[in-house]
Amino acid sequence: MVARAYFVSPMQKRRVLLGFAGTVACMLALSACESVGREKTSGGLTRPTPGAGARTVAEARKSIEAGDTTIVIPRLLHVISNSPESKNAMDARYWLGVAYMKIDSYRDAMDMFQEYQRLAPEGAYAAQASDHLGQLKRIYDEKYQTAEEMNAEVRVLADKVAADPSDTELNMQFAETLWKRGDYDSAAAIYYRVIRQDPALARDPRVSGKVEQLASGEFIVLTPSEVQRREVERQPLWVFNTASFKSGKDLLTREPLYFAVTGQVVNRGASVLYGAQVVITIYAFGNMVYDTNTVHIGRLNPGEVRAFSARFSNFDNIDEVNRYDCVATFDR
């Protein structure tokens, strides 16, 4: 390569400097435009402005109306936590109630509609929230009994069973009511009696989900605590306390570069676990996988807790990262 020297007059120097200054000004203006829709938090990080919140709510509404509810719930909760008193947060509460309603989470849906009515009595969705709330209350009252109603039903069924102890269907109703009330031992005693009378009933879904017959002929009552114990035995490595945040900044735009996920794992079991690891995956809308990363933990003693962290940069736009999941695995 040949190096050449050029002479530049003072006037030419001035023109070059003015042109450079104009270019820098344009770049700064573009950077400012790109930053619209985000604001700095007290910790120096960035978060969506109300405009971004409005887009999130609008996208969530479209997803809910299309029948896709579960992926929008965390995004709506994020809008509410960012600016609880904003109009976007009010709208997010209403659509969050609709999402809960569609997945049959009646109590959560009722709480959200009631909160919307309290905070935005004249809001755009006030009438719809009132209609949904009335409908949910009727469903909830029909589906769930009060303690007094359940106790009264137990007394009535107990009298009927005492009058006709050989009635299998009546015994089944009595056992189911006792189970709902949390009286598992009494319910199990009835299930045992029914199974002894008719062994085929051990395969009845109303019985098999509550009482398990072992090969030895003995029975185990599948109480919630027993189910939980079995779940711990099946998956002793448990992920908890997960969180995500944006980190690192571009030198020019000052926008975050990385999406980070952190959390902890614990060995809930009674044996040492080997080869423990956490597979972390980040997604865009529509379950599109952006990136995945594996954090190797190694050996974990019973009750031992370890922290993990992973950083991602393989995405088109960090604001399009919709959710993440963490799956723990180990060698048996």
HELIX and SHEET records of a PDB file:
HELIX    1   1 PRO A   10  SER A   35  1                                  26    
HELIX    2   2 PRO A   50  GLU A   65  1                                  16    
HELIX    3   3 ILE A   73  ASN A   82  1                                  10    
HELIX    4   4 LYS A   87  LYS A  102  1                                  16    
HELIX    5   5 TYR A  106  LEU A  119  1                                  14    
HELIX    6   6 ALA A  126  LYS A  143  1                                  18    
HELIX    7   7 ALA A  147  ALA A  163  1                                  17    
HELIX    8   8 THR A  168  ARG A  181  1                                  14    
HELIX    9   9 TYR A  184  GLN A  197  1                                  14    
HELIX   10  10 PRO A  199  ARG A  203  5                                   5    
HELIX   11  11 PRO A  205  SER A  208  1                                   4    
HELIX   12  12 PRO A  224  ARG A  234  1                                  11    
HELIX   13  13 PHE A  285  ASN A  287  5                                   3    
HELIX   14  14 ILE A  318  GLU A  320  5                                   3    
SHEET    1   A 2 ARG A  38  LYS A  40  0                                        
SHEET    2   A 2 THR A  46  PRO A  48 -1                                        
SHEET    1   B 2 VAL A 211  GLN A 213  0                                        
SHEET    2   B 2 PHE A 219  VAL A 221 -1                                        
SHEET    1   C 3 LEU A 237  LYS A 249  0                                        
SHEET    2   C 3 PRO A 256  ASN A 267 -1                                        
SHEET    3   C 3 VAL A 305  PHE A 312 -1                                        
SHEET    1   D 3 VAL A 289  LEU A 300  0                                        
SHEET    2   D 3 LEU A 273  TYR A 283 -1                                        
SHEET    3   D 3 ARG A 323  ASP A 331 -1                                        
END                                                                             
